[in-house]
Structure formats: C-alpha cells, structure tokens
Amino acid sequence: MNAPSQDPSFVPGQPSPLADQSKAAHTAHDAARRASKDSEAVARSAADTVSAAGDATTATLSSVAAARSAAAEIVAAAASVAAEIAAREALAVQDEADRRAVDVAAAAVTALELVAVDDGAVTPDEARRLAARIAQLVSADVVNQARLTDEAAGRVAQAVALAAEAAALAAWTAASLVEAAALGARAAAEETAHASAATEEASVVAVNSAGHVADLARRRVAQLRQAPMVAELRLALERDELELHYQAMIDVASGAVTGVEALIRWHHPSRGLLQPASFLDVAEGPYLVEPIGDWVLRSACRQAAIWSNRYGDRAPRVWVNVSCDQLGRDHLVGVVADVLEETHLPPDRLGMEITERQLARRVGHVIDDLEAFRRLGVALSVDDFGTGYASLDYLRRFSFDEIKIDRSFVSGLQQRTDRAVASSIVALGRSLGLTVVAEGVENASQLELVTDLGVDVTQGYLHHRPAPAAEIDQQIGAHATV
C-alpha cells in the first residue's frame, strides 16, 4: 500500500516505476526459464541425433554383411547346380555307353553262337558277310557312342554355361546389394551430418538466446535494485548533495601543480561521503548521464575560472572525466561552449579525459565531438593508456595533448614486463610531442622509477589525496607564489 509513496519518482494516478521494474524483472525471469527449457530440448534433440547416427551406422554395417552373405550363398548355390547337372549328364552318358556296349557284346555273342551251331552249313562267303555285318553293327555302335558322347559333352558345356551365367547374376546381385548398402550408408552419413550441423546451430542459438535473456534478467534486476538510488541521485542534484574533489598533478621538473583532476563525491544524507565506485554506475545510466555530467562540467569550470583569475598563467588546468555515453549526442560540445563563455574561462585551462578502452571501442562515434573540442581550444587526454589493447591509429588521427600511464603499470614497475610497457609509452609520448603523466604514484620508490623513465607529470597519493578545492588551493598557492 505504501510502496508507491516511497518511490520519489512516483506520480499519483500513474503506475509506479518500481512496479514496472518489478514486472520487467519477472518477465525477464520467465523468458530466461523458457530459454533454459529450449536449451534442454535442443540438448535432447542432439542426443537423439547422435543415437540415430549410431543406429544408421549399425544398420549400414549389417546391410553390407548381409549383402556379402547373400552373394556368397548365391554363388555357392549356382556352383552346386552346375556340378549337379554335370554329374547327372556324366552318369547318363556312362549308363548309355554301358548299355550300348552290352548290346554290342550280346549281338557279337549271338552271331558267334550262330556260326558255332551251324558251322557246317556256313560257307566262307556267308562267314565273310556275317563278319561284315558284325563289323557294321559294331561300327554303328561306336559312331552312335561317339555321337552320344558329343551330345553329353554339349549338355555338360551348356550346364556349365548356365552355372557361369547364374554365378555372374549372383555377383551382379551382390554388387547391387553392396552398392545399395553404400548409398544407404552415404545418405545416413549426410543426414547425420546435416542433423548434427542443425543441432549445433540450434544449440548455439539457444545458448546465445539463453545468455542474452539471462543478461537481460540481470540488467533488469540491477535496474530494480538501483531504482531507489536513481531517485536519490535525482534528489541529490536538486539538494546540492554532490561536490567535486580535486587531485593535484605535479610537474616532475619544477614540482609545481600544473593540473588537477576533478572527481565527483556524494554527501549522502544517511551514508556519509560516498566515493564514485558506490554510485558511478548509476550516475552513468541513460537518465542521469547528461544532468550529472553537465553538473560536473559546470562546477569544474567555475572552480577553474576562480584559479585562473587568482593565479593567471600559473593556474592549473582542470581535467574532467568524460564517458562515451556523454559524447556523440549533439549535446556536450554545446554545454562546454556555453560554460566557457559564462565563466570567461580560457579554453586551454580546461581538459577532457577519455579512457583508452572507450576510445578504442567507439572512436567512430565520438570523432565529431573530439574535433569540436579541439576547435574550441580545449585540451584532450587519453586516460588509462596501455590497457585498451587497441590500434594506436587514434593517436595519429587526433591531436591529443597528453597520455596517462595506467596505475596498474606504475604499481608493477618492479617487474620487467610492466617497466618495459611504461618505458615504451613514455617513448611513444615523446615522439608524438605529448605530455606523459604517471598516475597512481603512491610512494617515493615509484616516484623515482617513473622519473627515471622520463615522465613529465606525476599524480597520486604520494603528493596528495583527492580533497575539496579549498585544500588543493593551498597546495597550488604554495608553488604558484614561489
């Protein structure tokens, strides 16, 4: 009942933004759950595909084995038939020959018996005729036997030819079966490959979808948790709870304060003084990036104008951190121009810092604003240099004034690798005519090391912690009056 009234952005008669955020979070959670189920379904599909591929492979091997077995059986059957036919024909020829031989022998015996019985009645001529007749009969039987033998041989040859034809047919059948099995195997392999590719693609889509939905859910939950702080930050702007602290940047050669970096702080009514890490993510959200960024810029320029009027040419340049979310909106350049005119601040007393990571990712997005700052006469710096892992082309394309060696390299100068990286950054800066700043200098040993490397300016707790303008003013004045 009282929840809407606790939301500073709540308008009576309209849905509460907190309620909308809660609804969005639940929607994202449901979407993530559905994506998870889809991923499980894809996983099951992948398992089924693998199983089907295994079954197809097994079936293919079985088909090949069956084809080989069938071919062997057909060839064996054909050979058996041919052998049976040849054996049968050979037996028939043998039987016929035996029968004819018996008949011829019987005829010869009969003739001889006739001769023997009626020996006295047979004349020599009759004997010759009888002998010729027997010879004729035997000759006819021999000729007939040869004919039968030729016919039998022909039948055997025909049987063998039939057997050979059957064997060829069996071989062709076996080859067809093997080819069919091979085609089946190839089709199964292609189908498995297509199914695997489709499953893999579906899995990637499902995983990406689940990751996207999960990221959306995290964002929604984060927005839900940050909603009260967003409302509090809006009120903080109205109640002047924000303020700027400054950290001095010391020239190595003279020891003078040549620049200061503006750092935002929040005097929270119940939590005390908050560092940027406690609220900066919220401050850079879509609804606060411009109003808070404009406030920082205007406050820093007003303070820079005070120092410029007080110390003249010895006044430090005030550096303001700018995120890529503030650039490329056709907004910030106009604000800078208006503030410079309002405060009468010389443009070279203002500097804009942008991190290398942001610059490397979105150089095409911010190019117009960077060129516009240069035309206004505002200085430009690349912050956290050496951590972006990007091309150095942007250093060639834009006229930057300084680069800042990231504190991670300064803290690791005892190590050869970090020292080599820092040394190469100094050499690069010098070759391009840039001021090289070492940030994060916390002790005398680090100061000595960066000095030996040849940096121009140092910044860190060794010189001074970030503090209100009045405290930094004493440090500036101590060197400006020397």
Secondary structure, 3 states (H helix, E strand, C coil): CCHHHHCCCCCCCCCCHHHHHHHHHHHHHHHHHHHHHHHHHHHHHHHHHHHHHHHHHHHHHHHHHHHHHHHHHHHHHHHHHHHHHHHHHHHHHHHHHHHHHHHHHHHHHHHHHHHHHCCCCCCHHHHHHHHHHHHHHHHHHHHHHHHHHHHHHHHHHHHHHHHHHHHHHHHHHHHHHHHHHHHHHHHHHHHHHHHHHHHHHHHHHHHHHHHHHHHHHHHHHHHHHHHHHHHHHHHHHHCCCEEEEEEEEEECCCCCEEEEEEEEEEEECCCEEECHHHCHHHHCCCCCHHHHHHHHHHHHHHHHHHHHHHHHHHCCEEEEECCCCCCCCCCHHHHHHHHHHHHCCCHHHEEEEEEHHHHHHHHHHHHHHHHHHHHHCCEEEEEEECCCCCCCHHHHHCCCCEEEECHHHHHCCCCHHHHHHHHHHHHHHHHHCCEEEEECCCCHHHHHHHHHHCCCEEECCCCCCCECHHHHHHHHHHHHCC
